[in-house]
């Protein structure tokens, strides 16, 4: 298998505008309130008055060993060897929802045609028109979504973490949570 493709969300950049979610629904022709391949979620940490809120855009994680594919009795879910994208064969899906219960992220959603999940816009021919990014990534106004190979995404995340750590003062680094 060549290198796996990934989409990663930078929680420091996500502003919970839902542009990614709306773009996904629009391009795939889904109705509001129905199937959603991408969702924006809010994370809250701390206690008043020190509360922190962050947001992230989540979809199928295209797992290395997808639990959804392992439990599908119809063999409708598979992982593409060339890029690691987990895809669903709509003609085989029986709508049993086993994949939903097996998914550690609770990603699969259902409509009259069976299970639906992110396919990185393969079903829309992304890449065929010269534009390499899935619609959610291309639409994000703050560039919070990164798309690329696993090594490219890991490199971006490591650079961001190095910058974050480098911006801390020596006192913060030494004392950390002990102050």
C-alpha positions in Angstrom: 0.0 0.0 0.0 1.2 3.5 -0.7 0.9 6.0 2.0 -2.4 6.5 3.6 -4.4 9.7 3.1 -5.7 11.7 6.1 -7.7 14.7 7.1 -6.7 16.3 10.4 -8.4 19.2 12.3 -6.4 21.9 14.1 -8.5 22.7 17.1 -6.7 26.0 17.6 -8.0 27.2 14.2 -11.5 25.7 14.1 -14.0 28.4 15.0 -17.2 26.2 14.8 -18.5 27.9 11.7 -19.8 24.7 10.2 -18.6 25.6 6.7 -17.0 22.1 6.3 -20.1 20.3 7.4 -22.4 22.5 5.1 -20.0 22.0 2.2 -20.0 18.3 2.6 -23.8 18.2 2.8 -24.2 20.5 -0.2 -21.8 18.7 -2.5 -23.2 15.3 -1.6 -26.8 16.5 -1.9 -27.8 15.7 1.7 -30.7 17.5 3.3 -30.3 19.6 6.4 -30.9 17.5 9.5 -30.2 14.2 7.6 -27.1 12.2 6.9 -23.9 13.9 7.9 -20.4 12.7 6.8 -18.7 15.4 8.8 -19.6 16.9 12.2 -18.3 19.9 14.2 -18.1 19.1 17.9 -17.3 21.2 20.9 -15.0 20.2 23.7 -15.2 21.9 27.1 -12.5 21.6 29.8 -12.0 23.1 33.3 -14.2 24.6 35.9 -15.7 28.1 36.1 -14.1 30.6 35.9 -11.3 28.8 34.1 -13.2 27.2 31.3 -11.6 26.4 27.9 -13.7 25.6 24.8 -12.2 24.1 21.6 -13.9 22.9 18.5 -13.1 20.2 16.0 -14.4 18.8 12.7 -14.6 15.1 12.7 -15.4 12.4 10.1 -14.3 8.9 9.3 -10.8 8.4 10.5 -10.0 5.8 7.8 -8.5 3.6 10.5 -5.5 1.4 9.8 -7.6 -1.6 10.8 -11.2 -0.5 10.5 -13.5 -2.2 13.0 -16.5 -1.3 10.8 -15.1 -3.4 7.9 -14.3 -6.3 10.3 -17.9 -6.6 11.6 -19.8 -5.9 8.3 -21.7 -9.2 7.6 -22.4 -8.1 4.0 -18.8 -7.3 3.1 -19.9 -3.8 2.1 -17.0 -1.9 3.7 -13.4 -2.2 2.5 -10.1 -0.3 2.7 -8.5 0.8 -0.5 -4.9 -0.5 -0.8 -3.7 2.4 -2.8 -4.5 5.2 -0.3 -6.1 3.6 2.8 -9.5 5.2 2.3 -12.3 3.2 3.8 -15.2 3.0 1.4 -18.7 1.6 1.4 -20.3 -0.4 -1.5 -23.9 0.9 -1.3 -25.1 -2.1 -3.4 -23.9 -4.5 -0.7 -24.9 -2.5 2.5 -27.9 -4.1 4.3 -28.3 -1.3 6.8 -27.7 -3.5 9.9 -25.8 -0.8 11.7 -23.1 -3.2 13.1 -20.5 -0.8 11.7 -21.9 2.1 13.8 -21.6 0.1 17.0 -18.1 -1.1 16.1 -16.8 2.3 15.2 -14.9 3.8 18.2 -15.8 7.3 16.9 -19.5 6.7 16.2 -19.2 8.0 12.7 -21.4 6.0 10.4 -24.8 7.6 9.7 -27.8 6.1 7.8 -30.4 7.0 5.3 -32.7 5.0 3.0 -29.7 3.8 1.0 -27.9 2.3 4.0 -24.7 3.5 5.7 -23.0 6.7 4.8 -19.6 8.1 5.8 -16.8 10.2 4.5 -15.0 8.9 1.5 -12.7 12.0 1.1 -15.0 13.0 -1.8 -13.9 10.1 -4.0 -17.6 9.6 -4.9 -17.5 13.2 -6.3 -14.4 12.7 -8.4 -12.1 14.8 -6.3 -8.7 14.7 -7.8 -10.1 14.1 -11.3 -10.7 17.9 -11.8 -7.2 19.0 -10.8 -8.3 20.1 -7.3 -6.7 17.7 -4.8 -8.6 18.7 -1.6 -11.9 17.3 -0.4 -14.6 19.9 -0.3 -14.6 20.3 3.5 -10.8 21.1 3.4 -11.2 23.5 0.5 -14.1 25.3 2.1 -12.6 25.9 5.6 -12.1 29.7 6.0 -9.5 29.3 8.8 -7.6 26.4 7.2 -8.2 24.3 10.2 -8.4 21.1 8.2 -5.3 19.5 6.8 -5.4 17.0 4.0 -2.5 14.9 2.8 -0.5 11.7 3.3 0.1 10.4 6.8 3.7 11.7 6.8 2.7 15.1 5.5 -0.1 15.5 8.2 2.2 14.2 11.0 4.9 16.7 9.9 2.4 19.6 10.1 1.3 18.5 13.6 4.8 18.1 14.8 5.8 21.5 13.5 2.8 23.1 15.2 3.6 21.3 18.5 7.3 22.4 18.3 6.1 26.0 17.8 3.7 25.8 20.7 6.4 24.4 23.0 9.0 26.9 21.8 6.7 29.8 22.6 6.6 28.9 26.3 9.0 30.6 28.7 11.8 28.7 30.5 10.0 29.2 33.8 6.8 27.7 32.3 8.7 24.8 30.9 10.5 24.0 34.2 7.5 24.6 36.6 4.7 23.5 34.3 1.7 22.6 36.5 3.6 22.9 39.7 3.2 26.7 40.0 
